[in-house]
Amino acid sequence: MLHTILVTLIIIAAIGIIAVVLLQSGKSDGLGSITGGAEQLFGKQKARGIDRVLLQFTIICAIVFFICAFILAFYVS
């Protein structure tokens, strides 16, 4: 029973991570950040609006994924 719940949570978290990462906007300007836009690369920029929500959801999904994976690894062995 616990095994099924953990595997289901891992699958949901993995799909959530994939979906949220694909929804996030790019943080770089491509090759422009290598040559001339380096000051923006290291500048402090706060994520605002939907980017902040997506970042938080990514973090939550990753934490759920790793906790379930660790519990599942110790549960099986």
LOMAR-630848 format. One record per residue: residue number from 1; x, y, z of N, C-alpha, C in turn. Coordinates in steps of 0.2 Angstrom, whole numbers. Layout:
{pt NUM; {X; Y; Z}; {X; Y; Z}; {X; Y; Z}}
...
This chain:
{pt 1; {4; -6; 0}; {0; 0; 0}; {4; 6; 0}}
{pt 2; {9; 7; 5}; {14; 12; 5}; {18; 13; -1}}
{pt 3; {20; 7; -4}; {24; 7; -10}; {20; 10; -16}}
{pt 4; {14; 9; -17}; {9; 11; -22}; {8; 19; -21}}
{pt 5; {7; 21; -15}; {6; 28; -14}; {13; 32; -16}}
{pt 6; {19; 30; -14}; {25; 33; -15}; {26; 33; -22}}
{pt 7; {25; 28; -26}; {27; 28; -33}; {22; 32; -37}}
{pt 8; {16; 33; -35}; {11; 37; -38}; {13; 45; -36}}
{pt 9; {15; 46; -30}; {18; 53; -29}; {24; 55; -33}}
{pt 10; {28; 50; -34}; {34; 51; -38}; {32; 53; -45}}
{pt 11; {28; 49; -48}; {26; 50; -55}; {22; 57; -55}}
{pt 12; {18; 59; -51}; {15; 65; -51}; {20; 71; -50}}
{pt 13; {24; 70; -46}; {29; 75; -45}; {34; 76; -51}}
{pt 14; {36; 70; -54}; {40; 71; -60}; {36; 74; -66}}
{pt 15; {30; 72; -67}; {26; 76; -72}; {25; 83; -70}}
{pt 16; {24; 85; -64}; {24; 92; -62}; {30; 96; -63}}
{pt 17; {36; 93; -62}; {42; 96; -63}; {43; 97; -71}}
{pt 18; {42; 92; -75}; {42; 93; -82}; {38; 98; -84}}
{pt 19; {32; 98; -82}; {27; 103; -85}; {29; 110; -83}}
{pt 20; {31; 111; -76}; {32; 118; -74}; {39; 121; -77}}
{pt 21; {44; 116; -78}; {50; 119; -81}; {49; 121; -88}}
{pt 22; {44; 117; -92}; {43; 119; -99}; {39; 126; -99}}
{pt 23; {35; 127; -94}; {31; 133; -94}; {35; 140; -92}}
{pt 24; {41; 139; -89}; {45; 144; -86}; {48; 148; -92}}
{pt 25; {49; 154; -92}; {52; 158; -97}; {60; 157; -96}}
{pt 26; {63; 159; -102}; {71; 158; -102}; {74; 164; -98}}
{pt 27; {79; 162; -95}; {83; 167; -91}; {89; 170; -94}}
{pt 28; {90; 168; -100}; {96; 171; -104}; {94; 174; -111}}
{pt 29; {98; 177; -114}; {97; 180; -120}; {101; 176; -126}}
{pt 30; {102; 170; -124}; {106; 166; -129}; {113; 168; -129}}
{pt 31; {116; 168; -135}; {123; 170; -136}; {124; 177; -134}}
{pt 32; {119; 181; -134}; {120; 188; -132}; {123; 189; -124}}
{pt 33; {121; 184; -120}; {123; 184; -113}; {130; 182; -113}}
{pt 34; {133; 179; -118}; {140; 177; -117}; {144; 183; -119}}
{pt 35; {142; 187; -124}; {147; 192; -126}; {146; 199; -123}}
{pt 36; {140; 201; -123}; {138; 208; -121}; {134; 209; -115}}
{pt 37; {130; 204; -113}; {125; 204; -108}; {127; 201; -102}}
{pt 38; {133; 200; -100}; {136; 197; -94}; {134; 201; -88}}
{pt 39; {133; 207; -88}; {131; 211; -82}; {124; 209; -80}}
{pt 40; {120; 207; -85}; {113; 205; -83}; {113; 198; -80}}
{pt 41; {118; 194; -82}; {118; 187; -80}; {120; 187; -73}}
{pt 42; {124; 191; -70}; {126; 191; -63}; {122; 196; -59}}
{pt 43; {118; 200; -62}; {114; 205; -58}; {108; 201; -54}}
{pt 44; {106; 205; -49}; {101; 202; -45}; {94; 204; -48}}
{pt 45; {91; 198; -50}; {84; 199; -53}; {79; 195; -49}}
{pt 46; {74; 198; -46}; {69; 194; -43}; {64; 192; -47}}
{pt 47; {62; 186; -46}; {56; 183; -50}; {50; 186; -48}}
{pt 48; {46; 188; -53}; {40; 192; -51}; {34; 188; -55}}
{pt 49; {28; 189; -52}; {22; 186; -55}; {22; 179; -56}}
{pt 50; {20; 177; -62}; {19; 170; -63}; {26; 166; -63}}
{pt 51; {32; 169; -64}; {38; 166; -64}; {40; 164; -57}}
{pt 52; {38; 168; -52}; {39; 166; -45}; {35; 160; -43}}
{pt 53; {28; 160; -45}; {24; 155; -43}; {27; 148; -46}}
{pt 54; {29; 149; -53}; {31; 143; -56}; {38; 140; -52}}
{pt 55; {42; 145; -50}; {48; 143; -47}; {47; 140; -40}}
{pt 56; {42; 142; -36}; {40; 139; -30}; {37; 132; -31}}
{pt 57; {33; 132; -36}; {30; 125; -38}; {35; 120; -40}}
{pt 58; {40; 122; -43}; {46; 118; -45}; {49; 115; -39}}
{pt 59; {51; 120; -35}; {54; 118; -28}; {50; 113; -24}}
{pt 60; {44; 114; -24}; {39; 110; -20}; {39; 103; -23}}
{pt 61; {38; 103; -30}; {38; 96; -33}; {45; 92; -32}}
{pt 62; {50; 96; -33}; {57; 93; -32}; {58; 90; -25}}
{pt 63; {55; 94; -20}; {56; 91; -13}; {52; 85; -12}}
{pt 64; {46; 85; -15}; {41; 79; -14}; {44; 73; -18}}
{pt 65; {47; 75; -24}; {50; 69; -27}; {56; 66; -24}}
{pt 66; {60; 70; -21}; {66; 67; -18}; {64; 64; -11}}
{pt 67; {60; 67; -7}; {58; 64; -1}; {55; 57; -2}}
{pt 68; {50; 57; -7}; {47; 50; -9}; {52; 45; -11}}
{pt 69; {57; 48; -15}; {62; 43; -18}; {66; 40; -12}}
{pt 70; {68; 44; -7}; {72; 42; -2}; {68; 37; 3}}
{pt 71; {62; 39; 4}; {58; 34; 8}; {56; 27; 4}}
{pt 72; {55; 28; -2}; {54; 22; -6}; {61; 18; -6}}
{pt 73; {66; 21; -7}; {73; 17; -7}; {74; 13; 0}}
{pt 74; {72; 16; 5}; {73; 13; 12}; {68; 8; 13}}
{pt 75; {62; 9; 10}; {56; 5; 12}; {57; -2; 8}}
{pt 76; {60; -1; 2}; {61; -7; -2}; {66; -12; 1}}
{pt 77; {72; -9; 3}; {77; -13; 5}; {77; -15; 12}}
